[in-house]
Amino acid sequence: METLLQGLRAVSEPTRLRILNLCAHAELSVTELVQVLGQSQPRVSRHLKLMVDAGLLNRHQEGSRAFYRLAENSDVSDLARILVDLTPDDDDVIAVDLERLEEIKVQRAQVAEEYFRRNAQNWEDLRGQHIDDEEVDARLKRRITSAPVRDLLDIGTGTGRVLRLVGEEVRSAVGLDNSREMLAIARSYLDQDTLRNCQVRHGDMYRLPFPAHRFDAVTANMLMHYADNPGEMVREAARVLRPGGRLVLVDFASHDLTELRELHAHRWLGFSDADIERLFNKAGLELQNVERIDGGALTVCIWTGRSRIEVANDLVAEAL
Protein backbone atom coordinates (compact mmCIF):
# COMPACT_ATOMS: atom_id res chain seq x y z
CA MET A 1 0.00 0.00 0.00
CA GLU A 2 2.78 2.45 0.92
CA THR A 3 4.57 1.80 -2.39
CA LEU A 4 1.41 2.61 -4.33
CA LEU A 5 0.83 5.78 -2.30
CA GLN A 6 4.45 6.83 -2.86
CA GLY A 7 3.98 6.40 -6.60
CA LEU A 8 0.79 8.45 -6.56
CA ARG A 9 2.43 11.21 -4.53
CA ALA A 10 5.40 11.29 -6.89
CA VAL A 11 3.22 11.98 -9.91
CA SER A 12 0.66 14.27 -8.23
CA GLU A 13 2.08 17.43 -9.83
CA PRO A 14 1.38 18.68 -13.38
CA THR A 15 5.00 18.74 -14.59
CA ARG A 16 5.65 15.21 -13.33
CA LEU A 17 2.57 13.91 -15.09
CA ARG A 18 3.81 15.59 -18.28
CA ILE A 19 7.24 13.96 -17.82
CA LEU A 20 5.63 10.56 -17.27
CA ASN A 21 3.65 10.92 -20.48
CA LEU A 22 6.71 12.04 -22.48
CA CYS A 23 8.86 9.18 -21.20
CA ALA A 24 6.14 6.74 -22.23
CA HIS A 25 6.49 7.96 -25.81
CA ALA A 26 10.30 7.98 -26.03
CA GLU A 27 13.50 7.55 -24.05
CA LEU A 28 14.64 11.09 -23.28
CA SER A 29 17.65 12.86 -21.80
CA VAL A 30 17.42 15.68 -19.25
CA THR A 31 18.38 18.18 -21.95
CA GLU A 32 15.61 16.97 -24.24
CA LEU A 33 13.03 17.13 -21.43
CA VAL A 34 14.14 20.67 -20.60
CA GLN A 35 13.70 21.58 -24.25
CA VAL A 36 10.16 20.18 -24.35
CA LEU A 37 8.98 21.41 -20.95
CA GLY A 38 10.55 24.88 -21.14
CA GLN A 39 11.72 24.65 -17.52
CA SER A 40 15.12 24.90 -15.88
CA GLN A 41 17.45 21.93 -15.76
CA PRO A 42 17.66 21.84 -11.93
CA ARG A 43 13.88 21.83 -11.61
CA VAL A 44 13.42 19.08 -14.19
CA SER A 45 16.19 17.03 -12.54
CA ARG A 46 14.46 17.28 -9.15
CA HIS A 47 11.21 16.02 -10.65
CA LEU A 48 13.04 13.16 -12.34
CA LYS A 49 14.79 12.09 -9.15
CA LEU A 50 11.49 11.88 -7.27
CA MET A 51 9.93 9.80 -10.02
CA VAL A 52 12.91 7.46 -10.29
CA ASP A 53 12.98 7.01 -6.50
CA ALA A 54 9.27 6.15 -6.60
CA GLY A 55 9.84 3.53 -9.31
CA LEU A 56 7.83 5.32 -11.99
CA LEU A 57 10.82 5.92 -14.28
CA ASN A 58 14.01 4.05 -15.10
CA ARG A 59 17.26 6.00 -15.40
CA HIS A 60 20.47 4.92 -17.09
CA GLN A 61 23.73 6.77 -17.51
CA GLU A 62 25.40 7.00 -20.92
CA GLY A 63 28.67 8.88 -20.58
CA SER A 64 27.86 12.36 -19.30
CA ARG A 65 24.17 12.05 -20.21
CA ALA A 66 21.32 10.35 -18.38
CA PHE A 67 18.30 8.93 -20.18
CA TYR A 68 14.85 8.26 -18.74
CA ARG A 69 12.01 5.98 -19.80
CA LEU A 70 8.84 4.55 -18.28
CA ALA A 71 9.60 1.91 -15.64
CA GLU A 72 9.13 -1.69 -16.76
CA ASN A 73 9.59 -4.02 -13.82
CA SER A 74 9.09 -1.89 -10.68
CA ASP A 75 6.32 -2.35 -8.13
CA VAL A 76 4.49 0.64 -9.61
CA SER A 77 5.22 0.18 -13.32
CA ASP A 78 1.61 -0.87 -13.92
CA LEU A 79 0.47 2.31 -12.18
CA ALA A 80 2.71 4.38 -14.46
CA ARG A 81 1.20 2.81 -17.58
CA ILE A 82 -2.37 3.29 -16.28
CA LEU A 83 -1.72 6.96 -15.58
CA VAL A 84 -0.32 7.46 -19.06
CA ASP A 85 -3.33 5.74 -20.61
CA LEU A 86 -5.64 8.02 -18.61
CA THR A 87 -3.88 11.17 -19.82
CA PRO A 88 -5.77 12.60 -22.83
CA ASP A 89 -3.56 13.34 -25.83
CA ASP A 90 -5.89 16.18 -26.83
CA ASP A 91 -5.24 18.08 -23.60
CA ASP A 92 -3.81 21.46 -24.65
CA VAL A 93 -0.62 21.13 -22.60
CA ILE A 94 -0.02 17.47 -23.51
CA ALA A 95 -0.67 18.20 -27.19
CA VAL A 96 2.02 20.90 -27.20
CA ASP A 97 4.42 18.56 -25.38
CA LEU A 98 3.88 15.86 -28.02
CA GLU A 99 4.44 18.37 -30.82
CA ARG A 100 7.75 19.41 -29.23
CA LEU A 101 8.64 15.76 -28.77
CA GLU A 102 8.19 15.23 -32.50
CA GLU A 103 10.62 18.11 -33.07
CA ILE A 104 13.12 16.33 -30.81
CA LYS A 105 12.73 13.16 -32.87
CA VAL A 106 13.30 15.11 -36.09
CA GLN A 107 16.47 16.61 -34.61
CA ARG A 108 17.66 13.15 -33.61
CA ALA A 109 17.05 11.87 -37.12
CA GLN A 110 18.98 14.78 -38.65
CA VAL A 111 21.97 14.23 -36.35
CA ALA A 112 21.95 10.49 -37.04
CA GLU A 113 21.64 10.99 -40.79
CA GLU A 114 24.54 13.43 -40.81
CA TYR A 115 26.78 11.11 -38.80
CA PHE A 116 25.86 8.16 -40.98
CA ARG A 117 26.52 10.20 -44.14
CA ARG A 118 29.99 11.22 -42.93
CA ASN A 119 30.86 7.65 -41.99
CA ALA A 120 29.03 5.74 -44.71
CA GLN A 121 32.22 4.19 -46.07
CA ASN A 122 33.21 2.90 -42.64
CA TRP A 123 29.82 1.26 -42.12
CA GLU A 124 29.61 -0.26 -45.58
CA ASP A 125 27.73 -3.55 -45.34
CA LEU A 126 30.19 -6.13 -46.64
CA ARG A 127 27.67 -8.92 -46.15
CA GLY A 128 25.28 -7.23 -48.59
CA GLN A 129 27.91 -7.27 -51.35
CA HIS A 130 27.80 -11.07 -51.46
CA ILE A 131 24.49 -12.19 -49.97
CA ASP A 132 20.92 -10.97 -50.12
CA ASP A 133 20.41 -9.03 -46.87
CA GLU A 134 16.67 -9.58 -47.00
CA GLU A 135 17.16 -13.34 -47.07
CA VAL A 136 19.51 -13.22 -44.08
CA ASP A 137 17.08 -10.98 -42.17
CA ALA A 138 14.11 -13.22 -42.98
CA ARG A 139 15.93 -16.34 -41.80
CA LEU A 140 17.19 -14.60 -38.67
CA LYS A 141 13.68 -13.43 -37.82
CA ARG A 142 12.30 -16.96 -38.29
CA ARG A 143 15.06 -18.36 -36.11
CA ILE A 144 14.48 -15.86 -33.28
CA THR A 145 10.70 -16.26 -33.32
CA SER A 146 10.75 -20.06 -33.74
CA ALA A 147 10.13 -20.19 -29.98
CA PRO A 148 8.37 -17.66 -27.73
CA VAL A 149 10.57 -14.71 -26.73
CA ARG A 150 9.51 -12.29 -24.03
CA ASP A 151 12.78 -10.41 -23.49
CA LEU A 152 15.53 -10.11 -26.10
CA LEU A 153 19.09 -8.75 -25.94
CA ASP A 154 20.94 -7.79 -29.13
CA ILE A 155 24.68 -7.43 -28.53
CA GLY A 156 26.51 -5.05 -30.87
CA THR A 157 23.19 -3.66 -32.03
CA GLY A 158 24.69 -0.93 -34.26
CA THR A 159 21.78 0.84 -35.93
CA GLY A 160 19.26 -1.40 -34.14
CA ARG A 161 18.67 -3.64 -37.15
CA VAL A 162 17.67 -6.70 -35.11
CA LEU A 163 15.44 -4.67 -32.77
CA ARG A 164 13.55 -3.28 -35.75
CA LEU A 165 13.35 -6.74 -37.29
CA VAL A 166 11.65 -8.47 -34.34
CA GLY A 167 10.56 -5.62 -32.06
CA GLU A 168 6.88 -6.23 -32.74
CA GLU A 169 7.26 -9.95 -31.96
CA VAL A 170 8.69 -9.64 -28.42
CA ARG A 171 7.58 -8.10 -25.13
CA SER A 172 10.76 -6.08 -24.71
CA ALA A 173 14.13 -5.79 -26.43
CA VAL A 174 17.42 -4.14 -25.51
CA GLY A 175 20.19 -3.32 -27.96
CA LEU A 176 23.73 -2.92 -26.57
CA ASP A 177 26.62 -1.18 -28.31
CA ASN A 178 29.87 0.53 -27.32
CA SER A 179 29.45 3.34 -29.88
CA ARG A 180 27.34 6.24 -28.67
CA GLU A 181 27.13 7.56 -32.23
CA MET A 182 25.60 4.30 -33.45
CA LEU A 183 23.20 4.31 -30.50
CA ALA A 184 22.01 7.75 -31.58
CA ILE A 185 21.22 6.32 -35.01
CA ALA A 186 19.44 3.33 -33.46
CA ARG A 187 17.31 5.61 -31.24
CA SER A 188 16.31 7.62 -34.28
CA TYR A 189 15.22 4.50 -36.16
CA LEU A 190 13.29 3.18 -33.14
CA ASP A 191 11.52 6.55 -32.91
CA GLN A 192 10.54 6.32 -36.57
CA ASP A 193 9.18 2.79 -36.13
CA THR A 194 7.48 3.71 -32.79
CA LEU A 195 8.93 0.62 -31.13
CA ARG A 196 8.40 1.77 -27.55
CA ASN A 197 9.13 -1.68 -26.15
CA CYS A 198 12.68 -1.44 -27.51
CA GLN A 199 15.58 0.47 -26.00
CA VAL A 200 19.33 0.79 -26.52
CA ARG A 201 22.17 0.91 -23.99
CA HIS A 202 25.84 1.77 -24.03
CA GLY A 203 27.92 -1.12 -22.76
CA ASP A 204 30.68 -3.69 -23.13
CA MET A 205 29.92 -7.07 -24.67
CA TYR A 206 32.41 -8.69 -22.26
CA ARG A 207 30.73 -7.17 -19.19
CA LEU A 208 27.02 -7.03 -19.90
CA PRO A 209 25.22 -4.65 -17.49
CA PHE A 210 22.49 -7.18 -16.71
CA PRO A 211 21.92 -9.81 -14.03
CA ALA A 212 22.08 -13.52 -14.78
CA HIS A 213 19.06 -15.18 -16.40
CA ARG A 214 17.59 -11.88 -17.64
CA PHE A 215 16.70 -12.75 -21.27
CA ASP A 216 14.92 -15.50 -23.20
CA ALA A 217 17.08 -14.90 -26.27
CA VAL A 218 20.36 -13.15 -27.06
CA THR A 219 21.54 -12.25 -30.56
CA ALA A 220 24.86 -11.11 -32.01
CA ASN A 221 24.50 -10.16 -35.67
CA MET A 222 27.76 -9.93 -37.64
CA LEU A 223 29.68 -9.00 -34.50
CA MET A 224 31.87 -11.94 -33.58
CA HIS A 225 34.45 -11.53 -36.36
CA TYR A 226 35.38 -8.17 -34.73
CA ALA A 227 35.73 -9.63 -31.22
CA ASP A 228 39.18 -9.98 -29.66
CA ASN A 229 37.83 -12.78 -27.48
CA PRO A 230 34.79 -14.54 -29.01
CA GLY A 231 34.78 -17.14 -26.24
CA GLU A 232 34.36 -14.51 -23.54
CA MET A 233 31.59 -12.85 -25.52
CA VAL A 234 29.70 -16.16 -25.82
CA ARG A 235 30.18 -16.96 -22.11
CA GLU A 236 28.84 -13.56 -21.09
CA ALA A 237 25.86 -13.95 -23.44
CA ALA A 238 25.15 -17.39 -21.94
CA ARG A 239 25.27 -15.91 -18.43
CA VAL A 240 22.29 -13.63 -19.05
CA LEU A 241 20.17 -16.34 -20.69
CA ARG A 242 17.24 -17.79 -18.78
CA PRO A 243 17.12 -21.58 -18.36
CA GLY A 244 16.47 -23.04 -21.78
CA GLY A 245 17.13 -19.66 -23.42
CA ARG A 246 18.78 -19.35 -26.83
CA LEU A 247 21.85 -17.60 -28.21
CA VAL A 248 21.59 -16.83 -31.95
CA LEU A 249 24.84 -15.90 -33.72
CA VAL A 250 25.03 -14.58 -37.28
CA ASP A 251 28.47 -14.43 -38.87
CA PHE A 252 30.68 -15.57 -41.70
CA ALA A 253 31.67 -19.19 -42.14
CA SER A 254 35.42 -19.78 -42.33
CA HIS A 255 36.91 -18.13 -45.44
CA ASP A 256 40.28 -17.08 -46.88
CA LEU A 257 39.66 -13.41 -47.73
CA THR A 258 42.63 -12.16 -45.73
CA GLU A 259 42.26 -8.63 -47.11
CA LEU A 260 39.24 -8.13 -44.87
CA ARG A 261 41.60 -7.77 -41.92
CA GLU A 262 43.22 -4.69 -43.41
CA LEU A 263 40.26 -3.20 -45.30
CA HIS A 264 37.49 -3.84 -42.75
CA ALA A 265 39.31 -4.52 -39.45
CA HIS A 266 38.09 -8.12 -39.22
CA ARG A 267 39.78 -9.90 -36.33
CA TRP A 268 38.72 -13.40 -37.49
CA LEU A 269 38.27 -14.91 -40.95
CA GLY A 270 34.94 -16.49 -40.11
CA PHE A 271 34.18 -19.53 -37.97
CA SER A 272 33.60 -23.22 -38.58
CA ASP A 273 30.76 -25.19 -37.01
CA ALA A 274 33.39 -26.93 -34.86
CA ASP A 275 34.64 -23.53 -33.64
CA ILE A 276 31.13 -22.48 -32.61
CA GLU A 277 30.29 -25.82 -31.01
CA ARG A 278 33.47 -25.61 -28.93
CA LEU A 279 32.63 -22.06 -27.79
CA PHE A 280 29.07 -23.11 -26.97
CA ASN A 281 30.17 -26.15 -24.96
CA LYS A 282 32.53 -24.07 -22.83
CA ALA A 283 29.70 -21.63 -22.13
CA GLY A 284 27.17 -24.31 -21.16
CA LEU A 285 25.24 -24.14 -24.42
CA GLU A 286 24.16 -26.90 -26.78
CA LEU A 287 24.46 -26.28 -30.53
CA GLN A 288 20.96 -26.94 -31.83
CA ASN A 289 20.79 -25.59 -35.34
CA VAL A 290 22.96 -24.25 -38.18
CA GLU A 291 21.65 -22.44 -41.26
CA ARG A 292 23.84 -21.41 -44.20
CA ILE A 293 23.28 -18.72 -46.82
CA ASP A 294 25.79 -19.20 -49.63
CA GLY A 295 27.24 -16.09 -51.23
CA GLY A 296 30.12 -17.61 -53.15
CA ALA A 297 33.30 -16.18 -51.63
CA LEU A 298 31.48 -15.63 -48.35
CA THR A 299 28.87 -17.75 -46.60
CA VAL A 300 26.77 -16.43 -43.76
CA CYS A 301 25.81 -18.86 -40.99
CA ILE A 302 23.15 -18.63 -38.32
CA TRP A 303 24.14 -20.74 -35.31
CA THR A 304 21.64 -21.33 -32.50
CA GLY A 305 22.66 -22.60 -29.08
CA ARG A 306 20.38 -23.46 -26.16
CA SER A 307 21.22 -23.08 -22.48
CA ARG A 308 21.69 -26.46 -20.83
CA ILE A 309 20.29 -25.07 -17.57
CA GLU A 310 16.86 -26.60 -17.12
CA VAL A 311 13.90 -25.19 -15.20
CA ALA A 312 13.31 -27.30 -12.12
CA ASN A 313 9.53 -26.94 -12.12
CA ASP A 314 6.67 -24.80 -13.39
CA LEU A 315 6.79 -22.53 -10.35
CA VAL A 316 10.38 -21.57 -11.04
CA ALA A 317 9.55 -21.04 -14.71
CA GLU A 318 6.71 -18.71 -13.77
CA ALA A 319 8.95 -16.77 -11.39
CA LEU A 320 11.42 -16.13 -14.20
C-alpha positions as CSV (number, residue, x, y, z in Angstrom):
1,M,0.0,0.0,0.0
2,E,2.8,2.4,0.9
3,T,4.6,1.8,-2.4
4,L,1.4,2.6,-4.3
5,L,0.8,5.8,-2.3
6,Q,4.5,6.8,-2.9
7,G,4.0,6.4,-6.6
8,L,0.8,8.4,-6.6
9,R,2.4,11.2,-4.5
10,A,5.4,11.3,-6.9
11,V,3.2,12.0,-9.9
12,S,0.7,14.3,-8.2
13,E,2.1,17.4,-9.8
14,P,1.4,18.7,-13.4
15,T,5.0,18.7,-14.6
16,R,5.7,15.2,-13.3
17,L,2.6,13.9,-15.1
18,R,3.8,15.6,-18.3
19,I,7.2,14.0,-17.8
20,L,5.6,10.6,-17.3
21,N,3.7,10.9,-20.5
22,L,6.7,12.0,-22.5
23,C,8.9,9.2,-21.2
24,A,6.1,6.7,-22.2
25,H,6.5,8.0,-25.8
26,A,10.3,8.0,-26.0
27,E,13.5,7.5,-24.0
28,L,14.6,11.1,-23.3
29,S,17.6,12.9,-21.8
30,V,17.4,15.7,-19.3
31,T,18.4,18.2,-21.9
32,E,15.6,17.0,-24.2
33,L,13.0,17.1,-21.4
34,V,14.1,20.7,-20.6
35,Q,13.7,21.6,-24.3
36,V,10.2,20.2,-24.3
37,L,9.0,21.4,-21.0
38,G,10.5,24.9,-21.1
39,Q,11.7,24.7,-17.5
40,S,15.1,24.9,-15.9
41,Q,17.4,21.9,-15.8
42,P,17.7,21.8,-11.9
43,R,13.9,21.8,-11.6
44,V,13.4,19.1,-14.2
45,S,16.2,17.0,-12.5
46,R,14.5,17.3,-9.2
47,H,11.2,16.0,-10.7
48,L,13.0,13.2,-12.3
49,K,14.8,12.1,-9.1
50,L,11.5,11.9,-7.3
51,M,9.9,9.8,-10.0
52,V,12.9,7.5,-10.3
53,D,13.0,7.0,-6.5
54,A,9.3,6.2,-6.6
55,G,9.8,3.5,-9.3
56,L,7.8,5.3,-12.0
57,L,10.8,5.9,-14.3
58,N,14.0,4.1,-15.1
59,R,17.3,6.0,-15.4
60,H,20.5,4.9,-17.1
61,Q,23.7,6.8,-17.5
62,E,25.4,7.0,-20.9
63,G,28.7,8.9,-20.6
64,S,27.9,12.4,-19.3
65,R,24.2,12.0,-20.2
66,A,21.3,10.4,-18.4
67,F,18.3,8.9,-20.2
68,Y,14.8,8.3,-18.7
69,R,12.0,6.0,-19.8
70,L,8.8,4.6,-18.3
71,A,9.6,1.9,-15.6
72,E,9.1,-1.7,-16.8
73,N,9.6,-4.0,-13.8
74,S,9.1,-1.9,-10.7
75,D,6.3,-2.4,-8.1
76,V,4.5,0.6,-9.6
77,S,5.2,0.2,-13.3
78,D,1.6,-0.9,-13.9
79,L,0.5,2.3,-12.2
80,A,2.7,4.4,-14.5
81,R,1.2,2.8,-17.6
82,I,-2.4,3.3,-16.3
83,L,-1.7,7.0,-15.6
84,V,-0.3,7.5,-19.1
85,D,-3.3,5.7,-20.6
86,L,-5.6,8.0,-18.6
87,T,-3.9,11.2,-19.8
88,P,-5.8,12.6,-22.8
89,D,-3.6,13.3,-25.8
90,D,-5.9,16.2,-26.8
91,D,-5.2,18.1,-23.6
92,D,-3.8,21.5,-24.7
93,V,-0.6,21.1,-22.6
94,I,0.0,17.5,-23.5
95,A,-0.7,18.2,-27.2
96,V,2.0,20.9,-27.2
97,D,4.4,18.6,-25.4
98,L,3.9,15.9,-28.0
99,E,4.4,18.4,-30.8
100,R,7.7,19.4,-29.2
101,L,8.6,15.8,-28.8
102,E,8.2,15.2,-32.5
103,E,10.6,18.1,-33.1
104,I,13.1,16.3,-30.8
105,K,12.7,13.2,-32.9
106,V,13.3,15.1,-36.1
107,Q,16.5,16.6,-34.6
108,R,17.7,13.1,-33.6
109,A,17.1,11.9,-37.1
110,Q,19.0,14.8,-38.6
111,V,22.0,14.2,-36.4
112,A,21.9,10.5,-37.0
113,E,21.6,11.0,-40.8
114,E,24.5,13.4,-40.8
115,Y,26.8,11.1,-38.8
116,F,25.9,8.2,-41.0
117,R,26.5,10.2,-44.1
118,R,30.0,11.2,-42.9
119,N,30.9,7.6,-42.0
120,A,29.0,5.7,-44.7
121,Q,32.2,4.2,-46.1
122,N,33.2,2.9,-42.6
123,W,29.8,1.3,-42.1
124,E,29.6,-0.3,-45.6
125,D,27.7,-3.6,-45.3
126,L,30.2,-6.1,-46.6
127,R,27.7,-8.9,-46.2
128,G,25.3,-7.2,-48.6
129,Q,27.9,-7.3,-51.4
130,H,27.8,-11.1,-51.5
131,I,24.5,-12.2,-50.0
132,D,20.9,-11.0,-50.1
133,D,20.4,-9.0,-46.9
134,E,16.7,-9.6,-47.0
135,E,17.2,-13.3,-47.1
136,V,19.5,-13.2,-44.1
137,D,17.1,-11.0,-42.2
138,A,14.1,-13.2,-43.0
139,R,15.9,-16.3,-41.8
140,L,17.2,-14.6,-38.7
141,K,13.7,-13.4,-37.8
142,R,12.3,-17.0,-38.3
143,R,15.1,-18.4,-36.1
144,I,14.5,-15.9,-33.3
145,T,10.7,-16.3,-33.3
146,S,10.7,-20.1,-33.7
147,A,10.1,-20.2,-30.0
148,P,8.4,-17.7,-27.7
149,V,10.6,-14.7,-26.7
150,R,9.5,-12.3,-24.0
151,D,12.8,-10.4,-23.5
152,L,15.5,-10.1,-26.1
153,L,19.1,-8.7,-25.9
154,D,20.9,-7.8,-29.1
155,I,24.7,-7.4,-28.5
156,G,26.5,-5.1,-30.9
157,T,23.2,-3.7,-32.0
158,G,24.7,-0.9,-34.3
159,T,21.8,0.8,-35.9
160,G,19.3,-1.4,-34.1
161,R,18.7,-3.6,-37.1
162,V,17.7,-6.7,-35.1
163,L,15.4,-4.7,-32.8
164,R,13.5,-3.3,-35.8
165,L,13.3,-6.7,-37.3
166,V,11.7,-8.5,-34.3
167,G,10.6,-5.6,-32.1
168,E,6.9,-6.2,-32.7
169,E,7.3,-9.9,-32.0
170,V,8.7,-9.6,-28.4
171,R,7.6,-8.1,-25.1
172,S,10.8,-6.1,-24.7
173,A,14.1,-5.8,-26.4
174,V,17.4,-4.1,-25.5
175,G,20.2,-3.3,-28.0
176,L,23.7,-2.9,-26.6
177,D,26.6,-1.2,-28.3
178,N,29.9,0.5,-27.3
179,S,29.5,3.3,-29.9
180,R,27.3,6.2,-28.7
181,E,27.1,7.6,-32.2
182,M,25.6,4.3,-33.5
183,L,23.2,4.3,-30.5
184,A,22.0,7.8,-31.6
185,I,21.2,6.3,-35.0
186,A,19.4,3.3,-33.5
187,R,17.3,5.6,-31.2
188,S,16.3,7.6,-34.3
189,Y,15.2,4.5,-36.2
190,L,13.3,3.2,-33.1
191,D,11.5,6.5,-32.9
192,Q,10.5,6.3,-36.6
193,D,9.2,2.8,-36.1
194,T,7.5,3.7,-32.8
195,L,8.9,0.6,-31.1
196,R,8.4,1.8,-27.5
197,N,9.1,-1.7,-26.1
198,C,12.7,-1.4,-27.5
199,Q,15.6,0.5,-26.0
200,V,19.3,0.8,-26.5
201,R,22.2,0.9,-24.0
202,H,25.8,1.8,-24.0
203,G,27.9,-1.1,-22.8
204,D,30.7,-3.7,-23.1
205,M,29.9,-7.1,-24.7
206,Y,32.4,-8.7,-22.3
207,R,30.7,-7.2,-19.2
208,L,27.0,-7.0,-19.9
209,P,25.2,-4.6,-17.5
210,F,22.5,-7.2,-16.7
211,P,21.9,-9.8,-14.0
212,A,22.1,-13.5,-14.8
213,H,19.1,-15.2,-16.4
214,R,17.6,-11.9,-17.6
215,F,16.7,-12.8,-21.3
216,D,14.9,-15.5,-23.2
217,A,17.1,-14.9,-26.3
218,V,20.4,-13.1,-27.1
219,T,21.5,-12.3,-30.6
220,A,24.9,-11.1,-32.0
221,N,24.5,-10.2,-35.7
222,M,27.8,-9.9,-37.6
223,L,29.7,-9.0,-34.5
224,M,31.9,-11.9,-33.6
225,H,34.5,-11.5,-36.4
226,Y,35.4,-8.2,-34.7
227,A,35.7,-9.6,-31.2
228,D,39.2,-10.0,-29.7
229,N,37.8,-12.8,-27.5
230,P,34.8,-14.5,-29.0
231,G,34.8,-17.1,-26.2
232,E,34.4,-14.5,-23.5
233,M,31.6,-12.9,-25.5
234,V,29.7,-16.2,-25.8
235,R,30.2,-17.0,-22.1
236,E,28.8,-13.6,-21.1
237,A,25.9,-14.0,-23.4
238,A,25.1,-17.4,-21.9
239,R,25.3,-15.9,-18.4
240,V,22.3,-13.6,-19.1
241,L,20.2,-16.3,-20.7
242,R,17.2,-17.8,-18.8
243,P,17.1,-21.6,-18.4
244,G,16.5,-23.0,-21.8
245,G,17.1,-19.7,-23.4
246,R,18.8,-19.3,-26.8
247,L,21.8,-17.6,-28.2
248,V,21.6,-16.8,-31.9
249,L,24.8,-15.9,-33.7
250,V,25.0,-14.6,-37.3
251,D,28.5,-14.4,-38.9
252,F,30.7,-15.6,-41.7
253,A,31.7,-19.2,-42.1
254,S,35.4,-19.8,-42.3
255,H,36.9,-18.1,-45.4
256,D,40.3,-17.1,-46.9
257,L,39.7,-13.4,-47.7
258,T,42.6,-12.2,-45.7
259,E,42.3,-8.6,-47.1
260,L,39.2,-8.1,-44.9
261,R,41.6,-7.8,-41.9
262,E,43.2,-4.7,-43.4
263,L,40.3,-3.2,-45.3
264,H,37.5,-3.8,-42.8
265,A,39.3,-4.5,-39.5
266,H,38.1,-8.1,-39.2
267,R,39.8,-9.9,-36.3
268,W,38.7,-13.4,-37.5
269,L,38.3,-14.9,-40.9
270,G,34.9,-16.5,-40.1
271,F,34.2,-19.5,-38.0
272,S,33.6,-23.2,-38.6
273,D,30.8,-25.2,-37.0
274,A,33.4,-26.9,-34.9
275,D,34.6,-23.5,-33.6
276,I,31.1,-22.5,-32.6
277,E,30.3,-25.8,-31.0
278,R,33.5,-25.6,-28.9
279,L,32.6,-22.1,-27.8
280,F,29.1,-23.1,-27.0
281,N,30.2,-26.2,-25.0
282,K,32.5,-24.1,-22.8
283,A,29.7,-21.6,-22.1
284,G,27.2,-24.3,-21.2
285,L,25.2,-24.1,-24.4
286,E,24.2,-26.9,-26.8
287,L,24.5,-26.3,-30.5
288,Q,21.0,-26.9,-31.8
289,N,20.8,-25.6,-35.3
290,V,23.0,-24.3,-38.2
291,E,21.7,-22.4,-41.3
292,R,23.8,-21.4,-44.2
293,I,23.3,-18.7,-46.8
294,D,25.8,-19.2,-49.6
295,G,27.2,-16.1,-51.2
296,G,30.1,-17.6,-53.2
297,A,33.3,-16.2,-51.6
298,L,31.5,-15.6,-48.4
299,T,28.9,-17.8,-46.6
300,V,26.8,-16.4,-43.8
301,C,25.8,-18.9,-41.0
302,I,23.2,-18.6,-38.3
303,W,24.1,-20.7,-35.3
304,T,21.6,-21.3,-32.5
305,G,22.7,-22.6,-29.1
306,R,20.4,-23.5,-26.2
307,S,21.2,-23.1,-22.5
308,R,21.7,-26.5,-20.8
309,I,20.3,-25.1,-17.6
310,E,16.9,-26.6,-17.1
311,V,13.9,-25.2,-15.2
312,A,13.3,-27.3,-12.1
313,N,9.5,-26.9,-12.1
314,D,6.7,-24.8,-13.4
315,L,6.8,-22.5,-10.3
316,V,10.4,-21.6,-11.0
317,A,9.6,-21.0,-14.7
318,E,6.7,-18.7,-13.8
319,A,9.0,-16.8,-11.4
320,L,11.4,-16.1,-14.2
